[in-house]
Amino acid sequence: MNALGPGHINTAIGKTAGLSQEENDAYFERTALDTPLGRNGEADDIAAAALYLASDESAFVTGIELLVDGGYAQM
C-alpha cells in the first residue's frame, strides 16, 4: 500500500480553520517561509502525486509514503 503525505496546502478549507483572515494569512506566510521550497503546496501538487501513484508509471512502487510537502519533513 502506498500513501500520500501532504504538507501545507493552499485550499479553501485550510483557509477557514477557525482563524481570522489576518491570522490565517500570517499562518500561510509563515509556513511558506518554513518550507525549503519557499512556498505552500497547491491542490494540483497533490493531484499530480496521486496521479503518479495511480498510473502505470508506479507499477513497481510499493509500500511508500510519498511526501508532497516541499521538503518540510526533511528539515
CORDANOR-V777499 format. One record per residue. N is the residue number from 1. SS is DSSP state (H for helix, E for strand, - for the rest). BURIAL is b if it has 24 or more other C-alpha atoms within 12 Angstrom, else e. D_LAST is the distance of its C-alpha to the last C-alpha in Angstrom with 1 decimal. Layout:
BEGIN
<<N	SS	BURIAL	D_LAST> <N	SS	BURIAL	D_LAST>>
END
This chain:
BEGIN
<<1	-	e	25.5> <2	-	e	22.5> <3	E	e	20.3> <4	E	e	18.3> <5	E	e	15.1> <6	E	b	15.1> <7	-	b	12.6> <8	-	b	14.3> <9	E	b	17.5> <10	E	b	20.4> <11	-	e	23.3> <12	-	e	26.5> <13	-	e	26.0> <14	H	e	22.6> <15	H	e	24.3> <16	H	e	27.0> <17	-	e	25.1> <18	-	e	27.5> <19	-	e	26.2> <20	-	e	28.5> <21	H	e	28.0> <22	H	e	26.9> <23	H	e	24.3> <24	H	e	23.1> <25	H	e	22.8> <26	H	e	20.9> <27	H	e	18.4> <28	H	b	17.8> <29	H	e	17.7> <30	H	e	15.1> <31	H	b	12.8> <32	H	b	13.4> <33	H	e	12.5> <34	H	e	9.1> <35	-	b	8.4> <36	-	e	7.8> <37	-	e	11.2> <38	-	e	12.7> <39	-	e	14.6> <40	-	b	15.0> <41	E	b	16.4> <42	E	e	20.1> <43	H	e	22.3> <44	H	e	23.2> <45	H	b	19.6> <46	H	b	20.0> <47	H	e	23.7> <48	H	e	23.0> <49	H	b	20.7> <50	H	e	23.4> <51	H	e	26.1> <52	H	e	24.6> <53	H	b	24.6> <54	H	e	28.1> <55	-	e	29.4> <56	H	e	31.2> <57	H	e	28.3> <58	H	e	26.4> <59	-	e	29.5> <60	-	e	28.2> <61	-	e	24.7> <62	-	e	24.7> <63	-	e	22.6> <64	-	e	19.2> <65	E	e	16.7> <66	E	b	15.9> <67	E	e	12.7> <68	E	b	13.7> <69	-	b	10.9> <70	-	b	10.3> <71	-	b	6.9> <72	H	b	5.7> <73	H	e	5.6> <74	H	e	3.8> <75	-	e	0.0>>
END
